[in-house]
Amino acid sequence: MRKSITALTLLLAAGTLAACDSDAERGLVGAGGGAAIAAATGGNAVTGAVIGGAAGVFCDDVGVCN
């Protein structure tokens, strides 16, 4: 069940990131999503926020969320 929730959260986050216009918006959404996923899976929310924020900022640079 936990994997299903995590997969659904990732899909929703990817859709939300694609709708953001700037790096700052994608960074904030990524940080929030990373923290939520980390907390839901028993990880460190701060580490999840840092990784999610970085992923949000750089996702358009690598062509993931154009």
HTML snippet that shows the backbone in 3Dmol.js (N, CA, C, O; Angstrom):
<script src="https://3Dmol.org/build/3Dmol-min.js"></script>
<div id="view" style="width:600px;height:400px;position:relative"></div>
<script>
const pdb = `
ATOM      1  N   MET A   1       0.826  -1.196   0.000  1.00  0.00           N
ATOM      2  CA  MET A   1       0.000   0.000   0.000  1.00  0.00           C
ATOM      3  C   MET A   1       0.866   1.254   0.000  1.00  0.00           C
ATOM      4  O   MET A   1       0.548   2.230  -0.680  1.00  0.00           O
ATOM      5  N   ARG A   2       1.951   1.232   0.754  1.00  0.00           N
ATOM      6  CA  ARG A   2       2.833   2.385   0.844  1.00  0.00           C
ATOM      7  C   ARG A   2       3.427   2.721  -0.515  1.00  0.00           C
ATOM      8  O   ARG A   2       3.570   3.896  -0.854  1.00  0.00           O
ATOM      9  N   LYS A   3       3.781   1.687  -1.308  1.00  0.00           N
ATOM     10  CA  LYS A   3       4.358   1.931  -2.629  1.00  0.00           C
ATOM     11  C   LYS A   3       3.324   2.561  -3.559  1.00  0.00           C
ATOM     12  O   LYS A   3       3.674   3.407  -4.381  1.00  0.00           O
ATOM     13  N   SER A   4       2.084   2.172  -3.443  1.00  0.00           N
ATOM     14  CA  SER A   4       1.023   2.754  -4.273  1.00  0.00           C
ATOM     15  C   SER A   4       0.840   4.229  -3.966  1.00  0.00           C
ATOM     16  O   SER A   4       0.686   5.042  -4.878  1.00  0.00           O
ATOM     17  N   ILE A   5       0.856   4.577  -2.699  1.00  0.00           N
ATOM     18  CA  ILE A   5       0.707   5.973  -2.295  1.00  0.00           C
ATOM     19  C   ILE A   5       1.899   6.782  -2.782  1.00  0.00           C
ATOM     20  O   ILE A   5       1.731   7.895  -3.280  1.00  0.00           O
ATOM     21  N   THR A   6       3.097   6.235  -2.645  1.00  0.00           N
ATOM     22  CA  THR A   6       4.295   6.937  -3.099  1.00  0.00           C
ATOM     23  C   THR A   6       4.265   7.140  -4.606  1.00  0.00           C
ATOM     24  O   THR A   6       4.603   8.223  -5.083  1.00  0.00           O
ATOM     25  N   ALA A   7       3.871   6.135  -5.358  1.00  0.00           N
ATOM     26  CA  ALA A   7       3.800   6.250  -6.816  1.00  0.00           C
ATOM     27  C   ALA A   7       2.768   7.293  -7.230  1.00  0.00           C
ATOM     28  O   ALA A   7       3.022   8.090  -8.134  1.00  0.00           O
ATOM     29  N   LEU A   8       1.619   7.297  -6.586  1.00  0.00           N
ATOM     30  CA  LEU A   8       0.585   8.279  -6.890  1.00  0.00           C
ATOM     31  C   LEU A   8       1.068   9.689  -6.559  1.00  0.00           C
ATOM     32  O   LEU A   8       0.817  10.625  -7.319  1.00  0.00           O
ATOM     33  N   THR A   9       1.743   9.841  -5.454  1.00  0.00           N
ATOM     34  CA  THR A   9       2.275  11.149  -5.065  1.00  0.00           C
ATOM     35  C   THR A   9       3.295  11.635  -6.076  1.00  0.00           C
ATOM     36  O   THR A   9       3.304  12.815  -6.427  1.00  0.00           O
ATOM     37  N   LEU A  10       4.157  10.743  -6.550  1.00  0.00           N
ATOM     38  CA  LEU A  10       5.151  11.127  -7.554  1.00  0.00           C
ATOM     39  C   LEU A  10       4.488  11.572  -8.856  1.00  0.00           C
ATOM     40  O   LEU A  10       4.915  12.550  -9.469  1.00  0.00           O
ATOM     41  N   LEU A  11       3.462  10.868  -9.271  1.00  0.00           N
ATOM     42  CA  LEU A  11       2.747  11.249 -10.492  1.00  0.00           C
ATOM     43  C   LEU A  11       2.076  12.615 -10.347  1.00  0.00           C
ATOM     44  O   LEU A  11       2.129  13.438 -11.261  1.00  0.00           O
ATOM     45  N   LEU A  12       1.459  12.846  -9.219  1.00  0.00           N
ATOM     46  CA  LEU A  12       0.821  14.144  -8.990  1.00  0.00           C
ATOM     47  C   LEU A  12       1.852  15.266  -8.919  1.00  0.00           C
ATOM     48  O   LEU A  12       1.621  16.361  -9.432  1.00  0.00           O
ATOM     49  N   ALA A  13       2.979  14.994  -8.286  1.00  0.00           N
ATOM     50  CA  ALA A  13       4.033  16.003  -8.193  1.00  0.00           C
ATOM     51  C   ALA A  13       4.600  16.325  -9.568  1.00  0.00           C
ATOM     52  O   ALA A  13       4.866  17.490  -9.866  1.00  0.00           O
ATOM     53  N   ALA A  14       4.788  15.324 -10.402  1.00  0.00           N
ATOM     54  CA  ALA A  14       5.312  15.557 -11.752  1.00  0.00           C
ATOM     55  C   ALA A  14       4.357  16.433 -12.553  1.00  0.00           C
ATOM     56  O   ALA A  14       4.793  17.331 -13.273  1.00  0.00           O
ATOM     57  N   GLY A  15       3.078  16.182 -12.433  1.00  0.00           N
ATOM     58  CA  GLY A  15       2.094  17.009 -13.124  1.00  0.00           C
ATOM     59  C   GLY A  15       2.077  18.437 -12.609  1.00  0.00           C
ATOM     60  O   GLY A  15       1.929  19.379 -13.388  1.00  0.00           O
ATOM     61  N   THR A  16       2.226  18.600 -11.322  1.00  0.00           N
ATOM     62  CA  THR A  16       2.251  19.937 -10.733  1.00  0.00           C
ATOM     63  C   THR A  16       3.513  20.679 -11.139  1.00  0.00           C
ATOM     64  O   THR A  16       3.459  21.874 -11.428  1.00  0.00           O
ATOM     65  N   LEU A  17       4.644  19.994 -11.164  1.00  0.00           N
ATOM     66  CA  LEU A  17       5.896  20.630 -11.573  1.00  0.00           C
ATOM     67  C   LEU A  17       5.826  21.109 -13.016  1.00  0.00           C
ATOM     68  O   LEU A  17       6.358  22.169 -13.345  1.00  0.00           O
ATOM     69  N   ALA A  18       5.186  20.351 -13.862  1.00  0.00           N
ATOM     70  CA  ALA A  18       5.086  20.732 -15.267  1.00  0.00           C
ATOM     71  C   ALA A  18       4.261  22.005 -15.443  1.00  0.00           C
ATOM     72  O   ALA A  18       4.466  22.742 -16.407  1.00  0.00           O
ATOM     73  N   ALA A  19       3.342  22.271 -14.533  1.00  0.00           N
ATOM     74  CA  ALA A  19       2.496  23.458 -14.636  1.00  0.00           C
ATOM     75  C   ALA A  19       3.171  24.711 -14.101  1.00  0.00           C
ATOM     76  O   ALA A  19       2.665  25.811 -14.321  1.00  0.00           O
ATOM     77  N   CYS A  20       4.279  24.585 -13.416  1.00  0.00           N
ATOM     78  CA  CYS A  20       4.980  25.736 -12.851  1.00  0.00           C
ATOM     79  C   CYS A  20       5.777  26.439 -13.949  1.00  0.00           C
ATOM     80  O   CYS A  20       6.289  25.800 -14.869  1.00  0.00           O
ATOM     81  N   ASP A  21       5.874  27.772 -13.836  1.00  0.00           N
ATOM     82  CA  ASP A  21       6.518  28.560 -14.872  1.00  0.00           C
ATOM     83  C   ASP A  21       7.978  28.906 -14.577  1.00  0.00           C
ATOM     84  O   ASP A  21       8.763  29.087 -15.509  1.00  0.00           O
ATOM     85  N   SER A  22       8.350  29.001 -13.321  1.00  0.00           N
ATOM     86  CA  SER A  22       9.711  29.448 -13.011  1.00  0.00           C
ATOM     87  C   SER A  22      10.444  28.398 -12.172  1.00  0.00           C
ATOM     88  O   SER A  22       9.841  27.491 -11.598  1.00  0.00           O
ATOM     89  N   ASP A  23      11.764  28.559 -12.125  1.00  0.00           N
ATOM     90  CA  ASP A  23      12.575  27.653 -11.310  1.00  0.00           C
ATOM     91  C   ASP A  23      12.188  27.741  -9.839  1.00  0.00           C
ATOM     92  O   ASP A  23      12.180  26.731  -9.135  1.00  0.00           O
ATOM     93  N   ALA A  24      11.866  28.954  -9.373  1.00  0.00           N
ATOM     94  CA  ALA A  24      11.492  29.125  -7.964  1.00  0.00           C
ATOM     95  C   ALA A  24      10.204  28.368  -7.633  1.00  0.00           C
ATOM     96  O   ALA A  24      10.111  27.722  -6.588  1.00  0.00           O
ATOM     97  N   GLU A  25       9.221  28.448  -8.515  1.00  0.00           N
ATOM     98  CA  GLU A  25       7.969  27.725  -8.281  1.00  0.00           C
ATOM     99  C   GLU A  25       8.201  26.224  -8.270  1.00  0.00           C
ATOM    100  O   GLU A  25       7.703  25.519  -7.392  1.00  0.00           O
ATOM    101  N   ARG A  26       8.971  25.731  -9.260  1.00  0.00           N
ATOM    102  CA  ARG A  26       9.257  24.299  -9.313  1.00  0.00           C
ATOM    103  C   ARG A  26      10.071  23.863  -8.099  1.00  0.00           C
ATOM    104  O   ARG A  26       9.884  22.756  -7.595  1.00  0.00           O
ATOM    105  N   GLY A  27      10.966  24.716  -7.628  1.00  0.00           N
ATOM    106  CA  GLY A  27      11.760  24.390  -6.443  1.00  0.00           C
ATOM    107  C   GLY A  27      10.902  24.266  -5.197  1.00  0.00           C
ATOM    108  O   GLY A  27      11.095  23.356  -4.391  1.00  0.00           O
ATOM    109  N   LEU A  28       9.951  25.184  -5.039  1.00  0.00           N
ATOM    110  CA  LEU A  28       9.065  25.131  -3.872  1.00  0.00           C
ATOM    111  C   LEU A  28       8.159  23.906  -3.910  1.00  0.00           C
ATOM    112  O   LEU A  28       7.967  23.234  -2.897  1.00  0.00           O
ATOM    113  N   VAL A  29       7.605  23.622  -5.082  1.00  0.00           N
ATOM    114  CA  VAL A  29       6.747  22.441  -5.203  1.00  0.00           C
ATOM    115  C   VAL A  29       7.567  21.170  -4.988  1.00  0.00           C
ATOM    116  O   VAL A  29       7.115  20.236  -4.326  1.00  0.00           O
ATOM    117  N   GLY A  30       8.767  21.143  -5.549  1.00  0.00           N
ATOM    118  CA  GLY A  30       9.633  19.975  -5.370  1.00  0.00           C
ATOM    119  C   GLY A  30      10.037  19.771  -3.917  1.00  0.00           C
ATOM    120  O   GLY A  30      10.089  18.642  -3.431  1.00  0.00           O
ATOM    121  N   ALA A  31      10.322  20.873  -3.226  1.00  0.00           N
ATOM    122  CA  ALA A  31      10.695  20.771  -1.811  1.00  0.00           C
ATOM    123  C   ALA A  31       9.533  20.250  -0.978  1.00  0.00           C
ATOM    124  O   ALA A  31       9.717  19.391  -0.115  1.00  0.00           O
ATOM    125  N   GLY A  32       8.345  20.766  -1.234  1.00  0.00           N
ATOM    126  CA  GLY A  32       7.174  20.290  -0.508  1.00  0.00           C
ATOM    127  C   GLY A  32       6.883  18.828  -0.790  1.00  0.00           C
ATOM    128  O   GLY A  32       6.596  18.055   0.123  1.00  0.00           O
ATOM    129  N   GLY A  33       6.959  18.457  -2.053  1.00  0.00           N
ATOM    130  CA  GLY A  33       6.734  17.059  -2.424  1.00  0.00           C
ATOM    131  C   GLY A  33       7.781  16.132  -1.860  1.00  0.00           C
ATOM    132  O   GLY A  33       7.466  15.042  -1.384  1.00  0.00           O
ATOM    133  N   GLY A  34       9.031  16.563  -1.912  1.00  0.00           N
ATOM    134  CA  GLY A  34      10.122  15.744  -1.367  1.00  0.00           C
ATOM    135  C   GLY A  34       9.976  15.527   0.133  1.00  0.00           C
ATOM    136  O   GLY A  34      10.200  14.425   0.635  1.00  0.00           O
ATOM    137  N   ALA A  35       9.597  16.588   0.845  1.00  0.00           N
ATOM    138  CA  ALA A  35       9.405  16.472   2.287  1.00  0.00           C
ATOM    139  C   ALA A  35       8.240  15.544   2.612  1.00  0.00           C
ATOM    140  O   ALA A  35       8.327  14.724   3.527  1.00  0.00           O
ATOM    141  N   ALA A  36       7.141  15.678   1.854  1.00  0.00           N
ATOM    142  CA  ALA A  36       5.964  14.843   2.101  1.00  0.00           C
ATOM    143  C   ALA A  36       6.248  13.371   1.823  1.00  0.00           C
ATOM    144  O   ALA A  36       5.857  12.499   2.599  1.00  0.00           O
ATOM    145  N   ILE A  37       6.928  13.101   0.715  1.00  0.00           N
ATOM    146  CA  ILE A  37       7.253  11.711   0.377  1.00  0.00           C
ATOM    147  C   ILE A  37       8.203  11.119   1.402  1.00  0.00           C
ATOM    148  O   ILE A  37       8.030   9.976   1.826  1.00  0.00           O
ATOM    149  N   ALA A  38       9.209  11.891   1.802  1.00  0.00           N
ATOM    150  CA  ALA A  38      10.160  11.383   2.798  1.00  0.00           C
ATOM    151  C   ALA A  38       9.464  11.097   4.126  1.00  0.00           C
ATOM    152  O   ALA A  38       9.723  10.069   4.753  1.00  0.00           O
ATOM    153  N   ALA A  39       8.595  11.987   4.552  1.00  0.00           N
ATOM    154  CA  ALA A  39       7.878  11.778   5.814  1.00  0.00           C
ATOM    155  C   ALA A  39       6.944  10.572   5.730  1.00  0.00           C
ATOM    156  O   ALA A  39       6.812   9.814   6.691  1.00  0.00           O
ATOM    157  N   ALA A  40       6.297  10.400   4.576  1.00  0.00           N
ATOM    158  CA  ALA A  40       5.358   9.284   4.418  1.00  0.00           C
ATOM    159  C   ALA A  40       6.061   7.931   4.363  1.00  0.00           C
ATOM    160  O   ALA A  40       5.477   6.906   4.714  1.00  0.00           O
ATOM    161  N   THR A  41       7.303   7.934   3.925  1.00  0.00           N
ATOM    162  CA  THR A  41       8.030   6.674   3.801  1.00  0.00           C
ATOM    163  C   THR A  41       9.013   6.454   4.948  1.00  0.00           C
ATOM    164  O   THR A  41       9.818   5.524   4.900  1.00  0.00           O
ATOM    165  N   GLY A  42       8.957   7.295   5.976  1.00  0.00           N
ATOM    166  CA  GLY A  42       9.802   7.108   7.143  1.00  0.00           C
ATOM    167  C   GLY A  42      11.192   7.697   7.010  1.00  0.00           C
ATOM    168  O   GLY A  42      12.077   7.379   7.805  1.00  0.00           O
ATOM    169  N   GLY A  43      11.397   8.554   6.014  1.00  0.00           N
ATOM    170  CA  GLY A  43      12.705   9.179   5.817  1.00  0.00           C
ATOM    171  C   GLY A  43      12.783  10.531   6.505  1.00  0.00           C
ATOM    172  O   GLY A  43      11.864  10.934   7.218  1.00  0.00           O
ATOM    173  N   ASN A  44      13.878  11.218   6.285  1.00  0.00           N
ATOM    174  CA  ASN A  44      14.115  12.535   6.859  1.00  0.00           C
ATOM    175  C   ASN A  44      13.462  13.581   5.962  1.00  0.00           C
ATOM    176  O   ASN A  44      13.822  13.695   4.790  1.00  0.00           O
ATOM    177  N   ALA A  45      12.515  14.342   6.489  1.00  0.00           N
ATOM    178  CA  ALA A  45      11.774  15.322   5.705  1.00  0.00           C
ATOM    179  C   ALA A  45      12.670  16.449   5.194  1.00  0.00           C
ATOM    180  O   ALA A  45      12.458  16.951   4.090  1.00  0.00           O
ATOM    181  N   VAL A  46      13.661  16.849   5.977  1.00  0.00           N
ATOM    182  CA  VAL A  46      14.564  17.922   5.541  1.00  0.00           C
ATOM    183  C   VAL A  46      15.391  17.462   4.348  1.00  0.00           C
ATOM    184  O   VAL A  46      15.543  18.198   3.373  1.00  0.00           O
ATOM    185  N   THR A  47      15.920  16.263   4.422  1.00  0.00           N
ATOM    186  CA  THR A  47      16.687  15.721   3.300  1.00  0.00           C
ATOM    187  C   THR A  47      15.799  15.586   2.071  1.00  0.00           C
ATOM    188  O   THR A  47      16.225  15.908   0.962  1.00  0.00           O
ATOM    189  N   GLY A  48      14.578  15.117   2.253  1.00  0.00           N
ATOM    190  CA  GLY A  48      13.627  15.014   1.149  1.00  0.00           C
ATOM    191  C   GLY A  48      13.326  16.366   0.532  1.00  0.00           C
ATOM    192  O   GLY A  48      13.206  16.474  -0.688  1.00  0.00           O
ATOM    193  N   ALA A  49      13.200  17.407   1.357  1.00  0.00           N
ATOM    194  CA  ALA A  49      12.926  18.750   0.855  1.00  0.00           C
ATOM    195  C   ALA A  49      14.097  19.280   0.041  1.00  0.00           C
ATOM    196  O   ALA A  49      13.902  19.901  -1.005  1.00  0.00           O
ATOM    197  N   VAL A  50      15.307  19.038   0.515  1.00  0.00           N
ATOM    198  CA  VAL A  50      16.491  19.506  -0.216  1.00  0.00           C
ATOM    199  C   VAL A  50      16.592  18.808  -1.571  1.00  0.00           C
ATOM    200  O   VAL A  50      16.813  19.459  -2.592  1.00  0.00           O
ATOM    201  N   ILE A  51      16.432  17.503  -1.579  1.00  0.00           N
ATOM    202  CA  ILE A  51      16.525  16.746  -2.831  1.00  0.00           C
ATOM    203  C   ILE A  51      15.367  17.114  -3.762  1.00  0.00           C
ATOM    204  O   ILE A  51      15.577  17.316  -4.958  1.00  0.00           O
ATOM    205  N   GLY A  52      14.165  17.200  -3.231  1.00  0.00           N
ATOM    206  CA  GLY A  52      13.007  17.572  -4.044  1.00  0.00           C
ATOM    207  C   GLY A  52      13.109  18.980  -4.600  1.00  0.00           C
ATOM    208  O   GLY A  52      12.741  19.225  -5.749  1.00  0.00           O
ATOM    209  N   GLY A  53      13.604  19.900  -3.798  1.00  0.00           N
ATOM    210  CA  GLY A  53      13.784  21.276  -4.268  1.00  0.00           C
ATOM    211  C   GLY A  53      14.797  21.363  -5.393  1.00  0.00           C
ATOM    212  O   GLY A  53      14.572  22.052  -6.389  1.00  0.00           O
ATOM    213  N   ALA A  54      15.911  20.664  -5.235  1.00  0.00           N
ATOM    214  CA  ALA A  54      16.922  20.650  -6.292  1.00  0.00           C
ATOM    215  C   ALA A  54      16.377  20.011  -7.569  1.00  0.00           C
ATOM    216  O   ALA A  54      16.631  20.492  -8.673  1.00  0.00           O
ATOM    217  N   ALA A  55      15.635  18.935  -7.405  1.00  0.00           N
ATOM    218  CA  ALA A  55      15.037  18.277  -8.579  1.00  0.00           C
ATOM    219  C   ALA A  55      14.052  19.213  -9.267  1.00  0.00           C
ATOM    220  O   ALA A  55      13.998  19.255 -10.496  1.00  0.00           O
ATOM    221  N   GLY A  56      13.277  19.959  -8.499  1.00  0.00           N
ATOM    222  CA  GLY A  56      12.327  20.895  -9.084  1.00  0.00           C
ATOM    223  C   GLY A  56      13.003  22.019  -9.839  1.00  0.00           C
ATOM    224  O   GLY A  56      12.551  22.407 -10.916  1.00  0.00           O
ATOM    225  N   VAL A  57      14.080  22.547  -9.286  1.00  0.00           N
ATOM    226  CA  VAL A  57      14.781  23.647  -9.935  1.00  0.00           C
ATOM    227  C   VAL A  57      15.426  23.203 -11.245  1.00  0.00           C
ATOM    228  O   VAL A  57      15.398  23.934 -12.236  1.00  0.00           O
ATOM    229  N   PHE A  58      16.000  22.017 -11.248  1.00  0.00           N
ATOM    230  CA  PHE A  58      16.773  21.599 -12.417  1.00  0.00           C
ATOM    231  C   PHE A  58      16.004  20.695 -13.385  1.00  0.00           C
ATOM    232  O   PHE A  58      16.570  20.263 -14.389  1.00  0.00           O
ATOM    233  N   CYS A  59      14.733  20.398 -13.109  1.00  0.00           N
ATOM    234  CA  CYS A  59      14.012  19.449 -13.972  1.00  0.00           C
ATOM    235  C   CYS A  59      13.847  19.979 -15.394  1.00  0.00           C
ATOM    236  O   CYS A  59      13.884  19.191 -16.339  1.00  0.00           O
ATOM    237  N   ASP A  60      13.668  21.278 -15.576  1.00  0.00           N
ATOM    238  CA  ASP A  60      13.519  21.795 -16.942  1.00  0.00           C
ATOM    239  C   ASP A  60      14.855  21.841 -17.673  1.00  0.00           C
ATOM    240  O   ASP A  60      14.891  21.782 -18.902  1.00  0.00           O
ATOM    241  N   ASP A  61      15.942  21.947 -16.935  1.00  0.00           N
ATOM    242  CA  ASP A  61      17.269  21.987 -17.564  1.00  0.00           C
ATOM    243  C   ASP A  61      17.639  20.653 -18.213  1.00  0.00           C
ATOM    244  O   ASP A  61      18.395  20.614 -19.184  1.00  0.00           O
ATOM    245  N   VAL A  62      17.104  19.571 -17.673  1.00  0.00           N
ATOM    246  CA  VAL A  62      17.397  18.245 -18.244  1.00  0.00           C
ATOM    247  C   VAL A  62      16.253  17.749 -19.119  1.00  0.00           C
ATOM    248  O   VAL A  62      16.302  16.625 -19.619  1.00  0.00           O
ATOM    249  N   GLY A  63      15.222  18.571 -19.312  1.00  0.00           N
ATOM    250  CA  GLY A  63      14.130  18.235 -20.217  1.00  0.00           C
ATOM    251  C   GLY A  63      13.048  17.337 -19.647  1.00  0.00           C
ATOM    252  O   GLY A  63      12.298  16.721 -20.405  1.00  0.00           O
ATOM    253  N   VAL A  64      12.949  17.248 -18.315  1.00  0.00           N
ATOM    254  CA  VAL A  64      11.946  16.392 -17.707  1.00  0.00           C
ATOM    255  C   VAL A  64      10.588  17.077 -17.631  1.00  0.00           C
ATOM    256  O   VAL A  64       9.563  16.443 -17.885  1.00  0.00           O
ATOM    257  N   CYS A  65      10.565  18.345 -17.292  1.00  0.00           N
ATOM    258  CA  CYS A  65       9.276  19.029 -17.095  1.00  0.00           C
ATOM    259  C   CYS A  65       9.150  20.263 -17.967  1.00  0.00           C
ATOM    260  O   CYS A  65       8.844  21.348 -17.471  1.00  0.00           O
ATOM    261  N   ASN A  66       9.378  20.109 -19.245  1.00  0.00           N
ATOM    262  CA  ASN A  66       9.257  21.235 -20.190  1.00  0.00           C
ATOM    263  C   ASN A  66       7.814  21.580 -20.409  1.00  0.00           C
ATOM    264  O   ASN A  66       7.508  22.498 -21.170  1.00  0.00           O
TER     265      ASN A  66
END
`;
const viewer = $3Dmol.createViewer("view");
viewer.addModel(pdb, "pdb");
viewer.setStyle({}, {cartoon: {color: "spectrum"}});
viewer.zoomTo();
viewer.render();
</script>
